[in-house]
Amino acid sequence: MIELISNVRRKGELSSRLAGLAAVFGLLSLPVALAVETAPRPNIIVIMSDDMGYSDLGCYGSEISTPTLDRLAAGGLRYTQFYNTGRCCPTRASLLTGLYAHQAGIGQMTNDGGQPGYKGDLGRDAVTMAEVLKAAGYRTYMAGKWHVTKQLKPDGDKSNWPLQRGFDRFYGTIIGAGSLFDPWTLTRGEKAITPDNDEEYQPGQYYYTDAISDYASRYVKEHAETSKEDPFFLYVAFTAAHWPMHALDKDIAKYKGKYDGGYEPIRKARYERMKELGVIKDWKLSPAPQSWKSFPDEHKAWEARCMEVYAAMVDSMDQGIGRLVKTLEETGQLENTLILFLQDNGGCHEAMGRKPRKNPAKGVEPMGKDELQTAMIPASSRAGRPVLMGPDVMPGPSETYIGYGRNWANVSNTPFREYKSHNHEGGVSTPLIAHWPKGISAKNELRQRPGHLIDIMATCVELSGATYPKEFAGQEIQPMEGRSLVASFSKDEDPDRVLLFEHYGKAAIRKGKWKLVRLGYKKPWELYDIHNDRTELNDLSETKPELAKELAGLWEKQANRTRVYPLPKGKK
C-alpha cells in the first residue's frame, strides 16, 4: 500500500515519510493516505510581529512605511476582527498548537505555576503545526522568537526546543526579549551562538530583525534548490517591535521629526484613515492616557525619538518581509504560497527603561567572539559600553534599553482601550493579512469574520491535507479548538462561536456581538456590544444584568474546560 502511494510522486523518501505518517497517526486506510498525497497543497508561511498595535501597519491606517505588507493586503485579504491572547508566550503557544494557551500549558509566562494550564512549557498532549505538517510531508523551518519553554540553558534540556517540536531547521532566540544587536539565547539549530561567531551569517552590521529575515529567505531559497517537490511550512517570528527600541540609523533617519507634534495628530490621522479603509467603524475614539501638552517639555524630543525608533523597527521588519517575498518570486514559489501575517498582542504600555538606570556598568571589557550573552537586559554592549536608560538617553543604539511607553502604545492601539496583557480590544486585537495568489482570488477585500489564533492550525490542516492526530508519539492529543479560515478566503462568514480569553486574571468571553471582559481576578465584569461599541466605552452590565450573568457563567464553564482552572499557585 505504501509502495503504491510512493509511485504517485517518487519513490524512496516519500515512502518513508508516509510510513512515518502512518506510524505516528495510526493511518491504516488507503483513502486517508491518498487524500494527503493528492490534495493541492500550498507552501505556508506564518509571520508574526511582537508588541505592535492594531493600527501600526499602513494598510490598517498607519503613517509608518510598510509597503510590502500593504502590497500583500492589496493582493489578498485583511481580517478586521482577529484576536491573539494579549501576551507574547501564550500567543505563541496558542498559535503553534491550535489550542487555547492554558490547554497548551502556557496560560501565563514560561514559569511553572504548578497547575496543568501553567506549566510554562508546551505540553506533550498538544501537537505543533510543525509536527502535524512535517508528518504530512512538509519541510518545516523557523526563524525568530520561540518563547514557549522555561528551559533556556544551551547545555540543558532541549526537549521543548524547535527541532524537538517538529522543525527541520531553526535560527532564532529561545527566550522572549533582549537586545536586537546581541540577542540573549541566540541559537542556530540546537547550538548557542553569538553574532560574532556565527560562521554562516556575517553581515556588515548585525541586527536581529535583519537576521530573522535573512535566514527566512535563505530557507526558502535552499528549499527551492534541494526540496522543491515538497511543500514547506515556514514560521517567522520577529521580535520587532518589542522593547528595547533598537533600530539602524538609516531607518531611524526616515522618521526624523515625524512625531514632533506629539500623540494627538498621529492618533487622529490614524483614526480617520482607518475609517476610510473600512478596518474600523465610526466608533467613538477611546480616551488617551495623557496629552502631549502635559508631557514634560524637557523630554519631548526624547519621547518623539522613542516613536521614531519604534517606526523604524516596524519599517525594517517590512523591508525584511519584502526580501522574503522577493525570494519567493525569484524561486517561482510565490503563487502557491499562503502568507499569513499577524501580531502577538497589542501595543506595549510597559515602562521598561524609561527611568535612569541605577548604578550603570563601568569599566566593562568588550565581550569575546564566543562569549554568549546571558542577560535579557544586559549591563553592557558587546563592545563593552554601558547600556543606559532614561529620558536623557536617545534610544536606538545598542548601548540603550528603552521602551516607547504607554502614550505611544495608546496611539498604536488606535482606536481601542488598554494594552498588551489586557483582554480589552487594545490588548487582543490584531491585523491578519492573508495572501495566496493561487488560492485567494479576492483582491484588497476585508473580512469581518471573528477569528482567533486557534484558527491557524485548523487552516493549515485543511490546506495541507494533513490529519490532526488523536495520538502523537505515544501521547493522547487534545482536539483542535479552532475553525479553518479557508471558507472565508472566498466569502465573508459570521460563524456562531464562543471565543475565550484569560491572562493573569484579566479575562473575557465573546459570543456573537457580545463581549464580557474584566481587568483582573477581583475586578467587575464589563459588558459591551462589540458591533456598535468595539472601543468598549458603554458598559451595559448594569442595564443587561441577565446577559452579563449568562456570559459570566459561560466563561466559567469554558475556563474549567480549557484549563484556566485550577489557578496557578498563590491565586484564588
Secondary structure, DSSP 8 states (H G I E B T S, - for coil): -HHHHHHHH-STHHHHHHHHHHHHHT---HHHHHHHHHS---EEEEEEESS--TT-SGGGT-SS--HHHHHHHHTSEEEEEEE--SSHHHHHHHHHHSS-TTTTT-SSSSS--SSGGG-SS--TTS--HHHHHHHTT-EEEEEEE----S---TTS--TTSGGGGT-SEEEEESSS---SSS-TTEEETTEE--TTT-TT---SS--HHHHHHHHHHHHHHHHHHH-TTS-EEEEEE--TTSSS-B--HHHHGGGTTTTTT-HHHHHHHHHHHHHHHTSS-S------S--TTTS-GGGHHHHHHHHHHHHHHHHHHHHHHHHHHHHHHHTT-STTEEEEEEESSS-----TT-S--SS---S-----TT-----SS-SB-TTS-B-B-STTS-SBSTTB----HHHHHHHHTTT-S--TT--SHHHHEEEEEEE-TTT----SEEE---EETHHHHHHHHHHHT----SEETTEE--------SGGGGTS------EEEEEETTEEEEEETTEEEEESSTTS--EEEETTT-TT--S--TTTSHHHHHHHHHHHHHHHHHTT--S--TT--
